[in-house]
């Protein structure tokens, strides 16, 4: 089982890894956004898919055809 996602730990580490400044006054809102994103991701990731489903390597809603 994977470790539980901890937005309060992840957000500052991710910002640092990407070289993005994360001011303390902004951190609370960034962490709150990650809490919501994690909740939504859990719903998506918990949806069972049949074994025969193959994920697309690249998603192109228009089949890659430029207009």
C-alpha positions as CSV (number, residue, x, y, z in Angstrom):
1,X,0.0,0.0,0.0
2,X,1.3,3.4,-0.9
3,X,2.0,6.0,1.7
4,X,-0.8,8.5,2.3
5,X,-0.5,11.7,0.4
6,X,0.4,14.6,2.7
7,X,-0.2,17.9,0.9
8,X,1.5,19.9,3.7
9,X,4.7,18.0,3.1
10,X,4.4,17.7,-0.6
11,X,3.7,21.3,-1.6
12,X,6.9,22.9,-0.2
13,X,9.1,19.9,-1.4
14,X,7.6,20.1,-4.9
15,X,8.0,23.9,-5.1
16,X,11.6,23.5,-4.0
17,X,12.3,20.7,-6.5
18,X,10.9,22.9,-9.3
19,X,12.8,26.0,-8.1
20,X,9.5,27.9,-7.4
21,X,9.4,30.3,-4.5
22,X,6.5,29.5,-2.1
23,X,6.0,32.3,0.3
24,X,4.7,31.3,3.7
25,X,1.6,33.5,3.3
26,X,0.8,31.6,0.1
27,X,1.6,28.1,1.3
28,X,-1.7,27.6,3.2
29,X,-3.8,28.2,0.0
30,X,-1.5,26.0,-2.1
31,X,-1.8,23.2,0.4
32,X,-5.6,23.6,0.5
33,X,-5.7,23.3,-3.3
34,X,-3.6,20.1,-3.1
35,X,-6.1,18.7,-0.5
36,X,-8.9,19.3,-3.0
37,X,-6.9,17.8,-5.9
38,X,-6.0,14.8,-3.9
39,X,-9.7,14.2,-3.0
40,X,-10.7,14.3,-6.6
41,X,-7.8,12.1,-7.7
42,X,-8.7,9.5,-5.1
43,X,-12.2,9.3,-6.7
44,X,-10.7,8.9,-10.2
45,X,-8.1,6.4,-9.1
46,X,-10.5,4.2,-7.2
47,X,-12.7,3.6,-10.3
48,X,-12.1,0.1,-11.4
49,X,-11.1,-0.5,-15.1
50,X,-11.3,-3.7,-17.0
51,X,-8.0,-5.5,-17.7
52,X,-8.5,-5.1,-21.4
53,X,-8.5,-1.3,-21.3
54,X,-5.2,0.1,-22.6
55,X,-4.3,3.7,-21.6
56,X,-3.4,6.0,-24.5
57,X,0.2,7.2,-24.6
58,X,-1.0,10.6,-25.8
59,X,-4.5,12.1,-25.5
60,X,-5.6,14.1,-28.5
61,X,-9.3,15.1,-28.3
62,X,-9.2,15.9,-32.1
63,X,-7.2,12.8,-33.0
64,X,-4.2,15.0,-33.6
65,X,-5.6,16.7,-36.6
66,X,-5.0,20.4,-36.7
67,X,-7.7,22.6,-38.1
